[in-house]
Amino acid sequence: CRNWFEVGRTECIREFGISYSGIEEKGFLLPVIGVNVSYKVSAKYEDVVQIITRVSSYNGLRLNFHYEVRRKEDNVLLVEGETKHCWTTKEMKPVSLKKHWPELHETIKKLAKED
C-alpha cells in the first residue's frame, strides 16, 4: 500500500506542474508526517489497480493527500487512505509555501478547491 500511495502522490504532484525532484532542487521537501489506511478488499497477485489521488486539504504549510486504490477490472475499492505532509527546508524546518514559493502555493490551493 505504501508504494501505491507513493505512486499516486508522485503523479498528483506532477499535476502541480513540477516533479518531486524539481521540488527538491528548489530546496524544499514534503515528508510524510502521518498515514491513515483502511483496507477494504484484498488485492490478488497480478491484479491491475488504479490509484486515484487528490489533495484533500492544504493550508500553505500542511498538505494532505487522499487515495483510493481500485481494482481496474471491476472498480472495486481495495484500499482507501490519507497521508499527511508538511513543507520543509532540506534541514527539515517547516516552511510556508505561500511565503517562499507563492506560484506553487496558488497552484496547489486551486487544485485543493477543485476537489
N, C-alpha and C positions, 0 to 999 in steps of 0.2 A: 504494500500500500504506500509506503514511503516513496518508492520510486515513481509510482503513478502520480502522486501529488507533486513531486519534483518536475516531472514531465509537463503536467498541466500548468504549473506555475511558470515554468520557462516559456511555454507558448503564450500564456497570458501576458507576461512581461514584454514579449515581442509586440503585442498589441499596443504597448506604450510607445512604440517607435524606437526601441533600443533593446539590445541584448543584455543579458545579465553581465557578461564580460564587459560590455560598454559601461554599465553602471559602476563596476569595479574600477575601470580605467578613469572614471571621473572622481574616484576616491571615496565611494560610498559602498556600504554593504547592507544586506537585508536579511539578517539572521533570523532563524525560526526561534521564537520565544515561547510558543505554545502549540499544542496539537490536540485536536478533538476528532476521534474517529468512531464511526458506527458501522459495524459490519452487518450487512443485511442478508446476503446470499453468497455462498461460496462460489468462487470462480473455479473453473476446471482448467487443467493444463491445456494449452493451445487455444483457450477462449480468446477471441479478439475483443478488446474493450475500447470504449470511447470515454475520454476524460473531459468532462465539462467543468470549466474553471471560470470563476468570476471574482471580481473584487467585491467583498461583502461589506466592508467598512474601511474608511480611510479618514484620517484627521490631520495629515501633514507630517506626523511622526510615526504613528502606528498604522499598519496595513494588514487587513485580514483577507484571506482567500477562502472561498467556499468551493468544494469539489463534489462532483457526482461521478462515480465510475460505473458505467453501464456496459452490460454485455451487448455488443453490437448486433448480434444475430436477432435478439428478441427485445432489446431495450430494457431488460430487467436491471433494476438498481442493485448493484453489488456492494458498493461502499459509498458512504457519504461522510464528509468531514470538513474541517476547517483548520487552517494554520494561521498563527498569529505572528506578526513580524514587527520589527522596529528598525527604522532607518538609522544607520550608524556611520561613523567615520571608520577608516581602516583600523583605528585604535580602539574600536568598539565603544565610542562615546556617542550617545543618542544625538541625533541632529534633525532639525526641522527642514524638511524638503522645501516647504513653502519659502523659507528664507534663503536657502543655499542652492536651490535648483528650481526656481519658480515655473519654468516651462514644463518640466516633468510633473511637478505638483499639479498644475492645471489639467494636464492630460489625464492623470490618474483620477483626479476629482470628477472630471467629466465622465469617465468610464464607470466610476462607482455609482454615479447618479443614474446612468442609463439602465442599470440592473434593477 
